Amino acid sequence: MRTYDLSPLFRSTIGFDRLFDLAEIANRTGGDDNYPPYNIERLAEDRYQIALAVAGFSPDAISVTAEQNVLTIEGDKLEQAEREYLYQGISTRRFKRQFSLADYVQVKSAAFDNGLLKIELAREIPEAMKPRRIAINAMSTKSPRQLESAA
């Protein structure tokens, strides 16, 4: 796997810390672990859905946590009884999958549907951050002296 040294960029950029942290994490992990498989889907301009294939897990065995722009999904399935498998193709091992969320993206809901854990996300930009139209007031065409004498 090829690695990149991002340290020269740190010296000449300001305010991009989070972006470089994400690049460094992606570089370190390399994406080797692909369990459980998942899809990320855009439902609308500001709505998204993550679907994880979690066959064999119950809702009690999975935790979904959203905290400071990171969505963490963990699964821990304990076997109740010792079983003798002739073939075990359905993996039920522990997992921890993390997704970095952009600013103002919030988790709206999580639900099971046919072996998939579906997590709904929405970007909700606060009113103060949305562009707003500024009214332009017309200036009076009278001179300051004319305004004083009118008063």
C-alpha positions in Angstrom: 0.0 0.0 0.0 1.3 3.5 -0.9 1.6 6.0 1.9 1.7 9.8 1.6 3.5 12.3 3.9 1.1 15.2 4.4 3.3 17.1 6.8 4.4 19.8 4.3 0.8 20.8 3.8 0.3 21.3 7.6 2.9 24.1 7.5 1.1 26.1 4.8 -2.6 25.7 5.6 -4.8 27.1 8.2 -8.2 25.7 9.3 -8.0 22.5 7.4 -7.2 20.3 10.4 -10.3 18.1 10.2 -9.7 17.4 6.5 -6.1 16.4 7.1 -7.2 14.2 10.1 -9.7 12.4 7.8 -7.0 11.9 5.1 -4.6 10.5 7.7 -7.1 8.1 9.2 -8.1 6.9 5.7 -4.4 6.4 4.9 -3.7 4.5 8.1 -6.7 2.1 7.9 -6.4 1.4 4.2 -10.0 0.2 4.1 -9.0 -3.4 4.8 -11.9 -4.4 6.9 -15.1 -4.6 4.9 -17.4 -6.1 7.5 -20.2 -5.5 7.6 -20.9 -4.5 4.0 -22.8 -1.2 3.6 -24.3 1.2 1.2 -24.6 5.0 1.4 -27.4 6.4 -0.6 -28.5 10.0 -1.3 -32.3 10.2 -0.9 -32.7 13.9 -1.6 -30.4 17.0 -1.8 -30.0 17.1 2.0 -31.1 13.5 3.0 -29.0 10.4 3.1 -29.3 6.7 4.2 -26.7 4.3 5.3 -27.7 0.6 5.1 -25.5 -2.1 6.8 -26.0 -5.8 6.1 -26.3 -7.2 9.7 -27.9 -10.6 9.2 -27.9 -12.6 12.3 -27.8 -9.6 14.7 -30.7 -8.4 16.8 -31.4 -4.7 17.6 -30.2 -5.4 21.1 -26.8 -6.5 19.8 -26.2 -3.3 17.9 -25.5 0.2 19.2 -25.6 3.4 17.1 -23.9 6.5 18.5 -23.6 10.0 17.0 -21.1 12.3 18.5 -19.3 15.3 17.1 -19.5 14.6 13.4 -18.8 10.9 13.8 -21.4 8.1 13.5 -20.3 4.9 15.2 -22.1 1.6 14.8 -21.0 -1.4 16.9 -22.2 -4.9 16.9 -21.5 -7.6 19.5 -23.2 -10.9 19.2 -22.7 -13.5 21.9 -23.5 -17.1 21.1 -25.9 -18.5 23.6 -25.2 -22.2 23.0 -22.3 -24.1 21.4 -23.3 -25.1 17.9 -21.7 -27.5 15.5 -21.6 -25.9 12.0 -20.9 -27.9 8.9 -20.5 -24.6 7.1 -20.7 -21.1 8.6 -21.1 -18.5 5.9 -23.0 -15.9 7.9 -20.5 -14.0 10.0 -21.6 -12.8 13.4 -18.3 -11.4 14.6 -17.9 -8.2 16.5 -17.6 -5.1 14.4 -17.2 -1.3 14.8 -17.8 0.9 11.8 -17.4 4.6 11.9 -18.6 7.3 9.4 -17.4 10.9 9.4 -20.3 13.3 9.1 -20.2 16.7 7.5 -21.1 19.7 9.5 -24.8 20.0 10.3 -25.6 16.4 9.3 -27.7 14.7 12.0 -28.9 11.2 12.5 -32.7 11.1 12.3 -33.6 7.5 12.8 -32.3 3.9 12.8 -34.4 0.8 11.9 -34.1 -2.8 10.9 -35.5 -3.9 7.6 -35.0 -7.4 6.1 -31.6 -7.9 7.6 -30.4 -4.3 7.0 -29.8 -1.7 9.6 -31.0 1.5 7.9 -29.8 4.9 9.3 -31.5 8.0 8.1 -29.4 11.2 8.0 -30.3 14.8 7.2 -28.3 18.0 6.8 -30.0 20.8 8.7 -28.3 24.1 8.3 -29.2 26.6 11.0 -31.1 29.6 9.9 -28.2 31.9 11.0 -25.9 30.0 8.5 -28.3 30.1 5.5 -27.9 32.8 2.9 -30.4 35.6 3.4 -31.5 38.5 1.2 -30.6 42.0 2.4 -33.1 44.7 1.6 -31.6 47.8 0.0 -33.0 51.0 1.3 -33.4 54.0 -1.0 -31.4 57.1 -0.1 -33.1 60.4 0.1 -32.3 62.7 -2.8 -32.6 65.8 -0.6 -29.4 67.5 0.7 -28.8 67.5 4.5 -29.7 71.3 4.6 -33.0 70.7 2.8 -33.8 67.9 5.4 -33.0 70.3 8.3 -35.2 73.1 6.9 -38.0 70.7 6.4 -37.9 69.7 10.1 
